[in-house]
Amino acid sequence: MKGLMGGVLAVALVGAAGCASMDGRMAMEKKSLYDRLGGKPAITGVVDDFIGNVAADGRINRRFEGVNIPRLKGLLVDQICAATGGPCKYTGRPMAEAHRGMNITDAEFGALVEDLVKALDKFKVPAQEKDELLGALGGMKGQIVGR
């Protein structure tokens, strides 16, 4: 199940490309999503809270029985960091491979997204950044649900 959480978060946290001022005045680069989220310490905090939410969620927590939670947290942080323009490298398995044979339902995927939103809200992630995170989830769903 570590792939589900990692993949959802990683895809959810896809970074924004930098853009420069067009008029030549003091060119200002748009910060990456990684920087706008507060870097690795902030991502680590959201992941910790997210995993706590999942652990308390009776709809999906049974999926995580026997999972090495410290390892999962590390993989998630690295995956999110890398996906949002940070300096980390994700070394986990691809999402389709990680979820093969799990038969995850739409409802379980939805519950995981709700748990992520709860963590993002707790950390008061601004609407634009939250929308970027959640907007990217749709692309991951096909690699996770029904596999």
N, C-alpha and C positions, 0 to 999 in steps of 0.2 A: 504493500500500500504506500510505501515511501515514494514511489513514482508518482502516484496520484497527487499527493500534496505538493511535491517538488514541481511537477509539471504544471499544475494549476497556478502555483505561485510564480514560477518562472515565466510562463506565458503571460500571466496576468501583469507582470512587471516589465513588459517590453519598453525599452528606453526611447526617448524622443531624439531625433537627429538634431544636431546643432544647426543654427542658422545665423547668418551674419546680416548686419544692417545693410540695406540696399543703397542708401544714399551716401555712403562714404564717411558719414559722420561717426566718430567713435564707435567703430564696429563692436557689437556686443554679442557674444555667443550665447545661445540658449543653453542653459544647463541641462545635462543629461537627467533622466528620471532618477538614476542612482543618486546624483547630487541633490536633486530636489526632494528626494525622500529622506535625506540626512545621512547617506552613506551606509557603510556596513553596520555601525552600531544601531542605527534606526531599523534597518532591515532585520537585524538579529532580534530586536525587541518585538517587532511585529510577528516574526516567525514563532518566537517563544509563546506569545499570547495566542496566536492562531492554533498552535499545537495544543495548548491548554483548552481552547474552545472545542477542538475536535475530540479531545479526550473526554470532555464532559458531555458530548453530544451523543445521546443514546441511539440516534438514527444511523450513526456511522462508526462509532468508537470500536465496535467489535472487529472492524476491518484492520485495526492496528494492533491486535493482540499479538504479542511475540516480536514486535518490531523494535529494533535497537533505536530508541528515541534520540539519544545524543548524536548518533551517526546521522539519523534522518535530519535533525536540525542543522547539522553542519552542511549536508548536501543541499538542503533547501536554501540556506543562506548563500552558499556559493553559486547556486543556480540563479537565484534572483539577482545577486550582485552582478554576475556576468551578463544576464539578459537585460539589465537596465543600464549598461554602459560602464559598470565598475571594473575593477582590476582582477576580479576573481575568475577562476576557471571551474566549470562544472564537470565532474567526472562520473556522474551517474548514468544510468541506462536511458535510452530514448523512451519516450512515454508509451508508445504503442507496445514496445517490448515489455516494459515494466508492468503493463496492465493486462497482458495476454492471459486469458483464462479466468480473469477475476469477475467478469460479468457485472460490472458496476452499472447501476441504474441511473436514469435521469434524476430521480429523487435523491439518490446519494450524492451525485455531482452537485445538485442544487443545495443540499445541506452543507457541503464543503464550501461552496461559494458564500453561503450565509455566514459560516464561521469566519471566513476571511473578512467579509464586510464588517463583522463585529469587531475584529482586531483592528482594522483600518480606522473605524470610527473611534475606538478607544484612544488611538494615537492621534486623532484629529487630522488625519491625512486630508489635505485639501481636495475639493471636488474634482479639479482637473486631473490630478495625479490618480485619484481613486478611479475616475472614469477610464483613464489609460490602462490601469491595471485590470479592471473588470471587462473592458471592451475587448481585450485580447483573449479572454477566457473562451469565447465562442470557438476560436480556432483550435483549442486543445480538446474540446469536448469529444470530437470524433476519434481522437487517439486514445481516449480513456473510457468512454461509456460503451457498454455492450461488447467489450473485448473478451 
